[in-house]
């Protein structure tokens, strides 16, 4: 899964990682060599870890922890390339070892998992990711699908590509409309089987797909967004095509769905975002009209109540400046939140807009990347990835054989898109989401 043999912590990781990169490299050196440390190395690692422990509090209550498993790690286990030891690094102690591992990049966990069974076990529980989140160490990876049953992951820090195992889904599921959502260390893909709605779940910790999850109210064409280990799904339509105003919350820690209060208005083909700790449902089509809804609904996690916000989303106006364009054939609004600021991609005008909270209006910032193309918004991904906006799509002259990832860290000026990656694959993006952990 990992193509680059270098396991050095990158310079663009959070500050806490930069300050202790030398200490962490000692542990990564061991993973690269895949052999026990010799006496001189043990002493060096111990001294480095002691220096790290002077500035960081030991992690308390650590038991039965694990890190993420990869195909390579499993291959090493089966091939007998692991150390016979089933412990971590005894010379450092468990707490100091884990303190170092928390500051490693998650792209290094595959190599670390191949050290021995203790490290492999440490990777699989998911507790390490919880501790990273508590410390504010979060890396965002982009997950997207340009081909049926296949998903790609891209690490924008190391510019590494990873190919997920293929989904073991039926042709019915693959050909039906699908929504995707990353929450915690899971990737959820929602769609339809012959018998009804279905959910496939990719587990980052085990690198496997599974199915069998069910919502309280099966739905499609809903608005959704995640916040850490939780996600909210709202609206959409049921298997009979009835528009819904109900909503529910998913907890990835417990794997459970909980109904929450319903919105004021039913809608489908809408988008969801978290901003300032609140969940927003934006756009979509309501009952009795094919026009894009301009009012927005906001859910407060603390009060458990929905609030309607009138005219927060701009109406789509025809070329005559009067007629409202039907939203029935368009993709849901392309929205992203970076640093609690809301951005939208206008696929028709190929522009990026920002919502001015103070004046409560949208202002145009500049152009989308020239390579990004879509069919009424379909096939184009517009997402927040950490502190930058990401646009994924195929260039107009590629014939559908190239996909490009462009990024921009928003500032006060117009967008200056940077090409992050370019891969030969279908340029039409079926589904896209970002996992931060």
VEXMI-539529 format. One record per residue (C-alpha): x negated, y, z. Coordinates in nm, 3 decimals, padded with zeros to 5 digits. Layout:
// residues N
NODE  x  y  z
NODE  X  Y  Z
...
END
This chain:
// residues 437
NODE  x  y  z
NODE  00.000  00.000  00.000
NODE  -00.293  00.232  00.064
NODE  -00.517  00.305  -00.230
NODE  -00.774  00.533  -00.072
NODE  -01.037  00.359  00.147
NODE  -01.115  00.680  00.333
NODE  -00.951  00.708  00.674
NODE  -01.080  01.049  00.784
NODE  -00.821  01.276  00.945
NODE  -00.744  01.551  00.689
NODE  -00.819  01.915  00.753
NODE  -00.461  02.021  00.691
NODE  -00.315  01.822  00.979
NODE  -00.182  02.007  01.286
NODE  -00.434  02.197  01.499
NODE  -00.437  01.936  01.775
NODE  -00.555  01.680  01.518
NODE  -00.830  01.905  01.384
NODE  -00.979  01.968  01.728
NODE  -01.024  01.602  01.805
NODE  -01.097  01.460  01.461
NODE  -01.445  01.346  01.563
NODE  -01.308  01.144  01.853
NODE  -01.041  00.986  01.635
NODE  -01.289  00.892  01.362
NODE  -01.458  00.657  01.606
NODE  -01.143  00.449  01.623
NODE  -01.091  00.474  01.245
NODE  -01.451  00.366  01.187
NODE  -01.367  00.043  01.363
NODE  -01.060  -00.012  01.144
NODE  -01.264  00.046  00.831
NODE  -01.533  -00.205  00.932
NODE  -01.281  -00.460  01.066
NODE  -01.531  -00.597  01.320
NODE  -01.581  -00.561  01.696
NODE  -01.779  -00.261  01.809
NODE  -02.137  -00.315  01.907
NODE  -02.277  -00.189  02.235
NODE  -02.405  00.142  02.100
NODE  -02.079  00.211  01.920
NODE  -01.877  00.121  02.227
NODE  -02.066  00.381  02.427
NODE  -02.015  00.645  02.157
NODE  -01.644  00.577  02.134
NODE  -01.610  00.580  02.510
NODE  -01.788  00.915  02.541
NODE  -01.574  01.063  02.263
NODE  -01.254  00.940  02.422
NODE  -01.356  01.078  02.762
NODE  -01.402  01.417  02.597
NODE  -01.054  01.384  02.444
NODE  -00.903  01.294  02.779
NODE  -01.034  01.616  02.933
NODE  -00.794  01.822  02.721
NODE  -00.499  01.583  02.698
NODE  -00.280  01.435  02.966
NODE  -00.279  01.054  02.972
NODE  00.035  00.904  02.827
NODE  00.241  00.755  03.110
NODE  00.463  00.453  03.108
NODE  00.312  00.292  02.802
NODE  00.409  -00.072  02.764
NODE  00.489  -00.290  02.464
NODE  00.405  -00.012  02.218
NODE  00.350  -00.066  01.845
NODE  00.243  00.113  01.524
NODE  00.356  00.075  01.161
NODE  00.288  -00.246  00.968
NODE  00.188  -00.256  00.604
NODE  00.146  -00.531  00.348
NODE  -00.230  -00.509  00.379
NODE  -00.214  -00.553  00.754
NODE  -00.004  -00.866  00.713
NODE  -00.247  -01.000  00.453
NODE  -00.538  -00.951  00.692
NODE  -00.348  -01.133  00.964
NODE  -00.275  -01.430  00.739
NODE  -00.624  -01.434  00.593
NODE  -00.795  -01.451  00.929
NODE  -00.984  -01.123  00.887
NODE  -00.878  -00.996  01.227
NODE  -01.076  -00.984  01.546
NODE  -00.991  -01.273  01.776
NODE  -00.919  -01.027  02.052
NODE  -00.554  -00.955  02.126
NODE  -00.626  -00.638  02.323
NODE  -00.681  -00.276  02.226
NODE  -01.020  -00.123  02.313
NODE  -01.095  -00.239  02.671
NODE  -01.388  00.001  02.708
NODE  -01.156  00.298  02.658
NODE  -00.851  00.177  02.840
NODE  -00.500  00.161  02.700
NODE  -00.396  00.521  02.773
NODE  -00.703  00.681  02.613
NODE  -00.682  00.450  02.312
NODE  -00.319  00.541  02.255
NODE  -00.395  00.910  02.306
NODE  -00.642  00.882  02.018
NODE  -00.403  00.683  01.800
NODE  -00.129  00.942  01.845
NODE  -00.355  01.192  01.672
NODE  -00.437  00.970  01.378
NODE  -00.255  01.023  01.051
NODE  00.028  00.775  00.998
NODE  -00.133  00.684  00.665
NODE  -00.417  00.526  00.867
NODE  -00.189  00.297  01.066
NODE  -00.205  00.019  00.807
NODE  -00.582  -00.013  00.849
NODE  -00.558  00.013  01.228
NODE  -00.290  -00.258  01.232
NODE  -00.537  -00.499  01.072
NODE  -00.775  -00.487  01.371
NODE  -00.597  -00.751  01.578
NODE  -00.256  -00.862  01.697
NODE  -00.245  -00.606  01.977
NODE  -00.284  -00.317  01.735
NODE  -00.036  -00.478  01.500
NODE  00.213  -00.512  01.787
NODE  00.143  -00.155  01.889
NODE  00.251  -00.043  01.544
NODE  00.585  -00.221  01.523
NODE  00.789  -00.100  01.821
NODE  00.827  00.259  01.703
NODE  00.742  00.399  02.045
NODE  00.430  00.561  01.902
NODE  00.643  00.772  01.668
NODE  00.860  00.880  01.959
NODE  00.553  00.993  02.149
NODE  00.422  01.176  01.842
NODE  00.752  01.360  01.810
NODE  00.740  01.462  02.177
NODE  00.390  01.603  02.120
NODE  00.496  01.785  01.804
NODE  00.284  01.566  01.574
NODE  00.505  01.509  01.271
NODE  00.403  01.422  00.915
NODE  00.660  01.447  00.637
NODE  00.665  01.201  00.350
NODE  00.889  01.219  00.044
NODE  01.091  00.909  -00.050
NODE  01.263  00.897  -00.386
NODE  01.401  00.657  -00.646
NODE  01.369  00.699  -01.022
NODE  01.448  00.336  -01.103
NODE  01.715  00.094  -00.988
NODE  01.613  -00.107  -00.677
NODE  01.275  00.070  -00.656
NODE  01.163  00.343  -00.417
NODE  00.841  00.541  -00.403
NODE  00.690  00.726  -00.110
NODE  00.451  01.020  -00.145
NODE  00.225  01.151  00.131
NODE  00.168  01.521  00.049
NODE  -00.114  01.550  00.304
NODE  -00.339  01.284  00.151
NODE  -00.170  01.287  -00.193
NODE  -00.117  00.912  -00.170
NODE  00.153  00.710  -00.341
NODE  00.317  00.406  -00.178
NODE  00.555  00.161  -00.341
NODE  00.828  00.026  -00.115
NODE  00.943  -00.336  -00.145
NODE  01.229  -00.368  -00.396
NODE  01.583  -00.358  -00.261
NODE  01.757  -00.695  -00.259
NODE  02.086  -00.539  -00.367
NODE  02.351  -00.651  -00.615
NODE  02.396  -00.496  -00.958
NODE  02.723  -00.347  -00.836
NODE  02.545  -00.158  -00.558
NODE  02.267  -00.037  -00.786
NODE  02.503  00.091  -01.057
NODE  02.741  00.272  -00.821
NODE  02.692  00.625  -00.688
NODE  02.452  00.631  -00.394
NODE  02.350  00.873  -00.119
NODE  02.029  00.855  00.081
NODE  01.918  00.981  00.419
NODE  01.601  00.947  00.630
NODE  01.649  00.946  01.006
NODE  01.385  00.855  01.263
NODE  01.176  00.580  01.101
NODE  01.459  00.457  00.880
NODE  01.566  00.520  00.521
NODE  01.939  00.465  00.469
NODE  02.091  00.415  00.124
NODE  02.472  00.431  00.101
NODE  02.665  00.277  -00.187
NODE  02.929  00.023  -00.288
NODE  02.932  -00.354  -00.321
NODE  03.208  -00.562  -00.475
NODE  03.371  -00.603  -00.135
NODE  03.347  -00.234  -00.041
NODE  03.106  00.026  00.094
NODE  02.760  -00.091  00.200
NODE  02.447  00.050  00.362
NODE  02.092  -00.069  00.302
NODE  01.829  00.023  00.559
NODE  01.452  00.040  00.505
NODE  01.252  00.007  00.827
NODE  00.917  00.188  00.820
NODE  00.790  -00.022  01.111
NODE  00.839  -00.357  00.938
NODE  00.827  -00.243  00.573
NODE  01.147  -00.437  00.500
NODE  01.503  -00.379  00.379
NODE  01.815  -00.505  00.557
NODE  02.191  -00.461  00.530
NODE  02.498  -00.511  00.745
NODE  02.538  -00.163  00.894
NODE  02.889  -00.018  00.886
NODE  03.025  00.325  00.968
NODE  03.342  00.380  01.165
NODE  03.493  00.535  00.852
NODE  03.341  00.405  00.526
NODE  03.283  00.699  00.291
NODE  03.094  00.824  -00.011
NODE  03.015  01.166  -00.163
NODE  02.966  01.310  00.188
NODE  02.738  01.578  00.330
NODE  02.460  01.462  00.561
NODE  02.139  01.566  00.736
NODE  01.911  01.436  01.009
NODE  01.751  01.591  01.315
NODE  01.484  01.367  01.466
NODE  01.642  01.034  01.553
NODE  02.001  01.138  01.486
NODE  02.199  01.216  01.172
NODE  02.547  01.352  01.099
NODE  02.767  01.253  00.805
NODE  03.077  01.460  00.729
NODE  03.352  01.468  00.470
NODE  03.343  01.267  00.150
NODE  03.614  01.029  00.043
NODE  03.725  00.685  00.160
NODE  03.734  00.367  -00.056
NODE  04.078  00.468  -00.187
NODE  03.954  00.810  -00.297
NODE  04.120  01.010  -00.019
NODE  03.929  01.323  00.082
NODE  03.802  01.317  00.440
NODE  03.744  01.581  00.703
NODE  03.620  01.333  00.963
NODE  03.254  01.309  01.069
NODE  03.029  01.079  01.266
NODE  02.686  01.076  01.426
NODE  02.424  00.803  01.375
NODE  02.163  00.725  01.642
NODE  01.865  00.547  01.487
NODE  01.730  00.446  01.829
NODE  02.037  00.242  01.917
NODE  02.151  00.178  01.559
NODE  02.505  00.291  01.646
NODE  02.766  00.520  01.487
NODE  02.979  00.754  01.699
NODE  03.281  00.950  01.572
NODE  03.269  01.324  01.638
NODE  03.539  01.585  01.597
NODE  03.674  01.644  01.246
NODE  03.612  01.949  01.029
NODE  03.891  02.198  00.966
NODE  03.904  02.115  00.596
NODE  03.855  01.796  00.395
NODE  03.589  01.808  00.122
NODE  03.369  01.587  -00.096
NODE  03.058  01.643  -00.310
NODE  02.923  01.866  -00.033
NODE  02.574  01.904  00.116
NODE  02.460  01.905  00.477
NODE  02.168  02.075  00.652
NODE  02.046  02.135  01.006
NODE  01.955  02.497  01.081
NODE  01.888  02.652  01.423
NODE  01.988  02.322  01.581
NODE  02.335  02.325  01.424
NODE  02.476  02.114  01.141
NODE  02.621  02.288  00.835
NODE  02.847  02.143  00.564
NODE  02.818  02.356  00.251
NODE  02.994  02.356  -00.085
NODE  03.190  02.065  -00.224
NODE  03.541  02.025  -00.359
NODE  03.853  02.055  -00.147
NODE  04.207  01.932  -00.194
NODE  04.408  02.070  -00.485
NODE  04.123  02.243  -00.669
NODE  03.811  02.153  -00.867
NODE  03.633  02.480  -00.779
NODE  03.331  02.485  -00.549
NODE  03.428  02.577  -00.193
NODE  03.268  02.897  -00.068
NODE  03.350  02.858  00.300
NODE  03.111  02.665  00.526
NODE  03.169  02.455  00.836
NODE  02.920  02.455  01.123
NODE  02.903  02.189  01.396
NODE  02.757  02.277  01.737
NODE  02.594  01.974  01.901
NODE  02.629  02.126  02.247
NODE  02.999  02.214  02.234
NODE  03.105  01.941  01.991
NODE  03.315  02.192  01.794
NODE  03.333  02.303  01.431
NODE  03.338  02.667  01.325
NODE  03.446  02.791  00.983
NODE  03.231  03.057  00.814
NODE  03.406  03.235  00.527
NODE  03.232  03.310  00.196
NODE  02.889  03.190  00.309
NODE  02.821  03.000  -00.014
NODE  02.839  03.194  -00.343
NODE  03.111  03.106  -00.594
NODE  03.008  02.982  -00.937
NODE  03.118  03.240  -01.195
NODE  03.148  03.178  -01.567
NODE  02.964  03.367  -01.839
NODE  03.259  03.607  -01.868
NODE  03.199  03.712  -01.508
NODE  03.550  03.612  -01.405
NODE  03.628  03.244  -01.455
NODE  03.527  03.006  -01.178
NODE  03.332  02.711  -01.313
NODE  03.467  02.368  -01.217
NODE  03.242  02.184  -00.972
NODE  03.386  01.843  -01.055
NODE  03.101  01.746  -01.288
NODE  02.821  01.914  -01.094
NODE  02.586  01.770  -00.835
NODE  02.636  01.874  -00.472
NODE  02.455  02.201  -00.384
NODE  02.077  02.171  -00.389
NODE  01.984  02.300  -00.042
NODE  01.681  02.291  00.187
NODE  01.590  02.443  00.524
NODE  01.230  02.548  00.600
NODE  01.149  02.710  00.934
NODE  01.523  02.755  00.996
NODE  01.567  02.950  00.674
NODE  01.818  02.827  00.415
NODE  01.720  02.800  00.047
NODE  01.919  02.690  -00.259
NODE  01.823  02.589  -00.612
NODE  02.052  02.716  -00.886
NODE  02.010  02.452  -01.155
NODE  02.200  02.653  -01.418
NODE  01.994  02.972  -01.387
NODE  01.683  02.778  -01.277
NODE  01.635  03.005  -00.978
NODE  01.556  02.975  -00.609
NODE  01.770  03.171  -00.364
NODE  01.741  03.244  00.006
NODE  02.022  03.312  00.250
NODE  01.979  03.639  00.440
NODE  02.123  03.565  00.785
NODE  02.133  03.928  00.890
NODE  02.314  04.060  00.583
NODE  02.496  03.729  00.521
NODE  02.420  03.720  00.152
NODE  02.204  03.530  -00.095
NODE  01.911  03.691  -00.273
NODE  01.716  03.553  -00.566
NODE  01.347  03.487  -00.501
NODE  01.228  03.364  -00.839
NODE  01.214  03.071  -01.077
NODE  01.214  02.696  -01.030
NODE  00.913  02.509  -01.176
NODE  00.923  02.503  -01.553
NODE  00.891  02.124  -01.550
NODE  01.210  02.072  -01.348
NODE  01.513  01.978  -01.555
NODE  01.853  01.831  -01.471
NODE  02.197  01.745  -01.598
NODE  02.430  01.981  -01.410
NODE  02.205  01.944  -01.109
NODE  02.184  01.565  -01.130
NODE  01.838  01.414  -01.159
NODE  01.664  01.703  -00.980
NODE  01.551  01.684  -00.616
NODE  01.516  01.998  -00.402
NODE  01.402  01.925  -00.046
NODE  01.226  02.069  00.257
NODE  00.904  01.883  00.338
NODE  00.754  02.024  00.655
NODE  00.671  02.390  00.594
NODE  00.717  02.376  00.216
NODE  00.987  02.338  -00.044
NODE  00.955  02.041  -00.277
NODE  01.100  02.012  -00.628
NODE  01.090  01.670  -00.796
NODE  01.188  01.608  -01.156
NODE  01.069  01.538  -01.505
NODE  00.934  01.800  -01.745
NODE  01.157  01.890  -02.038
NODE  00.914  01.767  -02.304
NODE  00.822  01.436  -02.140
NODE  01.093  01.222  -02.293
NODE  01.179  01.097  -01.945
NODE  00.845  00.929  -01.885
NODE  00.692  01.165  -01.628
NODE  00.794  01.280  -01.282
NODE  00.628  01.579  -01.116
NODE  00.625  01.698  -00.757
NODE  00.585  02.072  -00.707
NODE  00.555  02.245  -00.373
NODE  00.566  02.600  -00.239
NODE  00.524  02.735  00.114
NODE  00.788  03.011  00.126
NODE  00.675  03.364  00.201
NODE  00.813  03.709  00.129
NODE  00.710  03.701  -00.235
NODE  00.838  03.508  -00.537
NODE  00.775  03.132  -00.558
NODE  00.429  03.019  -00.666
NODE  00.472  02.648  -00.730
NODE  00.177  02.413  -00.691
NODE  00.166  02.082  -00.872
NODE  00.123  01.821  -00.597
NODE  00.146  01.504  -00.802
NODE  00.233  01.371  -01.144
NODE  00.321  01.009  -01.215
NODE  00.434  00.815  -01.523
NODE  00.788  00.707  -01.439
NODE  01.142  00.802  -01.525
NODE  01.179  01.178  -01.476
NODE  01.539  01.146  -01.354
NODE  01.557  01.132  -00.972
NODE  01.853  00.923  -00.855
NODE  01.800  00.974  -00.481
NODE  01.554  01.164  -00.265
NODE  01.500  01.224  00.105
NODE  01.218  01.328  00.342
NODE  01.113  01.133  00.651
NODE  00.933  01.320  00.927
NODE  00.766  01.111  01.198
END
